[in-house]
Amino acid sequence: MHARISTIEGDAGKIDDAVATINEKVLPVVKGIEGFTAVNFLADRSDGRLIGIAFWDSESALDASVEAVDPIRTAVADAMDGKVVSVESFELVAQSW
């Protein structure tokens, strides 16, 4: 399994706007992408930071998802008047759930 971690920084007061965008735009898109397994979002409301961790069943699925995911990641950043500050990919090597 592989994961992509995206970090967005923006207006802390607009985290709920970003969450609405996630529910309305992100989840419907990623659920339809082949190889998608799960996604989790973490918010630091005091700092205006949002982290998304998307899981893919293979490295090739992760790579193939880039074109579909880039615009929806930008939509989340726009919803909180922010910017994407990092996008990193990793191999999942252990988990407890």
C-alpha positions as a Markdown table, in Angstrom:
| # | Residue | x | y | z |
|---|---|---|---|---|
| 1 | Met | 0.0 | 0.0 | 0.0 |
| 2 | His | 1.1 | 3.6 | -0.7 |
| 3 | Ala | 0.1 | 6.9 | 0.7 |
| 4 | Arg | 0.2 | 10.5 | -0.5 |
| 5 | Ile | 0.3 | 13.2 | 2.2 |
| 6 | Ser | -0.8 | 16.7 | 1.2 |
| 7 | Thr | -0.4 | 19.7 | 3.5 |
| 8 | Ile | -2.4 | 22.9 | 2.9 |
| 9 | Glu | -2.1 | 26.1 | 4.9 |
| 10 | Gly | -4.6 | 28.9 | 4.9 |
| 11 | Asp | -7.2 | 30.9 | 6.8 |
| 12 | Ala | -7.9 | 29.0 | 10.1 |
| 13 | Gly | -11.4 | 30.4 | 10.1 |
| 14 | Lys | -12.1 | 28.7 | 6.8 |
| 15 | Ile | -11.3 | 25.1 | 7.9 |
| 16 | Asp | -15.1 | 24.3 | 7.8 |
| 17 | Asp | -15.3 | 25.6 | 4.2 |
| 18 | Ala | -12.4 | 23.2 | 3.3 |
| 19 | Val | -14.2 | 20.3 | 5.0 |
| 20 | Ala | -17.4 | 21.1 | 3.0 |
| 21 | Thr | -15.3 | 21.0 | -0.2 |
| 22 | Ile | -13.8 | 17.7 | 0.9 |
| 23 | Asn | -17.2 | 16.2 | 1.4 |
| 24 | Glu | -18.7 | 17.7 | -1.7 |
| 25 | Lys | -15.9 | 17.4 | -4.2 |
| 26 | Val | -13.0 | 15.4 | -2.9 |
| 27 | Leu | -14.6 | 12.2 | -1.6 |
| 28 | Pro | -16.9 | 11.6 | -4.6 |
| 29 | Val | -13.9 | 11.9 | -7.0 |
| 30 | Val | -11.4 | 9.8 | -5.1 |
| 31 | Lys | -13.9 | 7.0 | -4.3 |
| 32 | Gly | -14.2 | 6.5 | -8.1 |
| 33 | Ile | -10.4 | 6.2 | -8.8 |
| 34 | Glu | -9.1 | 2.8 | -9.3 |
| 35 | Gly | -6.8 | 1.6 | -6.5 |
| 36 | Phe | -8.1 | 4.1 | -4.0 |
| 37 | Thr | -8.5 | 2.5 | -0.5 |
| 38 | Ala | -9.0 | 5.3 | 2.0 |
| 39 | Val | -8.4 | 9.0 | 2.9 |
| 40 | Asn | -8.1 | 10.8 | 6.2 |
| 41 | Phe | -8.0 | 14.5 | 6.9 |
| 42 | Leu | -6.4 | 16.2 | 9.9 |
| 43 | Ala | -7.0 | 19.8 | 10.8 |
| 44 | Asp | -5.1 | 22.2 | 13.1 |
| 45 | Arg | -7.8 | 24.9 | 13.5 |
| 46 | Ser | -5.5 | 27.2 | 15.5 |
| 47 | Asp | -2.8 | 27.2 | 12.8 |
| 48 | Gly | -5.0 | 27.0 | 9.6 |
| 49 | Arg | -3.3 | 23.8 | 8.5 |
| 50 | Leu | -5.0 | 20.8 | 6.9 |
| 51 | Ile | -3.3 | 17.5 | 6.1 |
| 52 | Gly | -4.8 | 14.8 | 3.9 |
| 53 | Ile | -3.5 | 11.3 | 3.8 |
| 54 | Ala | -4.8 | 9.2 | 0.9 |
| 55 | Phe | -4.1 | 5.5 | 0.7 |
| 56 | Trp | -3.7 | 3.6 | -2.6 |
| 57 | Asp | -3.4 | -0.2 | -3.1 |
| 58 | Ser | -0.2 | 0.1 | -5.2 |
| 59 | Glu | 2.4 | 2.6 | -6.3 |
| 60 | Ser | 1.1 | 2.5 | -9.8 |
| 61 | Ala | -2.4 | 3.4 | -8.5 |
| 62 | Leu | -0.9 | 6.3 | -6.5 |
| 63 | Asp | 1.0 | 7.5 | -9.6 |
| 64 | Ala | -2.1 | 7.1 | -11.9 |
| 65 | Ser | -4.2 | 9.2 | -9.5 |
| 66 | Val | -2.1 | 12.4 | -9.7 |
| 67 | Glu | -4.0 | 14.0 | -12.6 |
| 68 | Ala | -7.4 | 13.5 | -11.0 |
| 69 | Val | -6.3 | 14.5 | -7.5 |
| 70 | Asp | -4.4 | 17.7 | -8.3 |
| 71 | Pro | -7.4 | 19.9 | -9.1 |
| 72 | Ile | -9.4 | 18.8 | -6.1 |
| 73 | Arg | -6.5 | 19.4 | -3.8 |
| 74 | Thr | -6.3 | 22.9 | -5.2 |
| 75 | Ala | -10.1 | 23.3 | -4.6 |
| 76 | Val | -9.6 | 22.5 | -0.9 |
| 77 | Ala | -6.7 | 25.1 | -0.7 |
| 78 | Asp | -8.9 | 27.7 | -2.4 |
| 79 | Ala | -11.8 | 27.0 | 0.0 |
| 80 | Met | -9.6 | 28.2 | 2.8 |
| 81 | Asp | -7.8 | 31.0 | 0.9 |
| 82 | Gly | -4.7 | 29.0 | 1.2 |
| 83 | Lys | -2.0 | 27.1 | -0.7 |
| 84 | Val | -0.7 | 23.6 | -1.0 |
| 85 | Val | 2.7 | 23.7 | 0.8 |
| 86 | Ser | 3.7 | 20.0 | 0.3 |
| 87 | Val | 2.8 | 16.8 | -1.4 |
| 88 | Glu | 4.8 | 13.7 | -0.5 |
| 89 | Ser | 4.4 | 10.0 | -1.3 |
| 90 | Phe | 5.3 | 7.1 | 0.9 |
| 91 | Glu | 5.1 | 3.3 | 1.1 |
| 92 | Leu | 3.1 | 2.0 | 4.0 |
| 93 | Val | 5.3 | -0.4 | 5.8 |
| 94 | Ala | 3.3 | -1.1 | 9.1 |
| 95 | Gln | -0.1 | -0.3 | 10.5 |
| 96 | Ser | -2.2 | -1.1 | 13.5 |
| 97 | Trp | -5.8 | -0.8 | 12.1 |
